[in-house]
């Protein structure tokens, strides 16, 4: 059996298909996993703490608006 291949992902790059005005660029949809990476938290944590931002795009696809993902900010750390 061949070993599983894992993709090494570099720094997050905001996906763009073509140049958009800033007002529209912030409304583009990104995957939930990318929104979590953008905020340096695990996808499950993002889903639990920010479920109000997740929109159902189709039957099997969920997405977050880029502007919403950026507005989450740094999660609070309790000591």
N, C-alpha and C positions, 0 to 999 in steps of 0.2 A: 504494500500500500504506500502510495506516495505521501510525503509529509504535506501538511496544510501550508499553503502560502498565505502570508499575511502582508498586506500592503503597508509599506512604511510611508506615513503621511508627514509631509513637512509642515511649515507654518501655514495657518489658514489664510486663504486668499478669497476675497469676496467674489462670488461668481458673477460674471457679466457676459451677456451675449452681445450687446452693443452699447455704446455710450448712452446713458440716460440722464436727464436732469436730476438733481439731488432729490427733489420731491418724489419722483417716481422710483429712483434707485432704492430709497428706503422702504418702499412698499413691495419690492420684489420678494418672492417666497423662497425660503431656504429650508433644507431638511432639518428636522429636529436635532439630529446628531451634529450637524454643523453649528446650529445655534448653541448647543451645549459646549462644543469645542471652543467656540468664540468666547464663551464666558468661563472657560477653564473648569468646567464641572462635568460630572458624569451625566450621560443622557438620561438615566433613570432619575437622577436628582433633579434635572431640569424638568422632566415630565411631572414629577411630584410637586415641586415648588412653583412652577410657572405654567401649570396646565391651562390657565385662562388664555395664554398666548397662542396655544396650539390650535390650528384650524384643520379641519378635515377637507383635503383638496379633492380626493376621490375615495373610492371604497377602501383602498389599501395604502393611500398616501396621506401623510400628515405633514404640515409645514408651518413655519413661523415667519412672520414678516421680518425682514432684516432690521428695520427700525425698532421693532419691539425687542428683538434679540439684543440689539446694542443698548437699549435703554435699561436692561436688567441691571447692568453694572456689576460691581464686585460683591459677591455674597458676604453677609456678615459672619464674622468668626466669633464664637463665644469662648471665653477662657474659663 
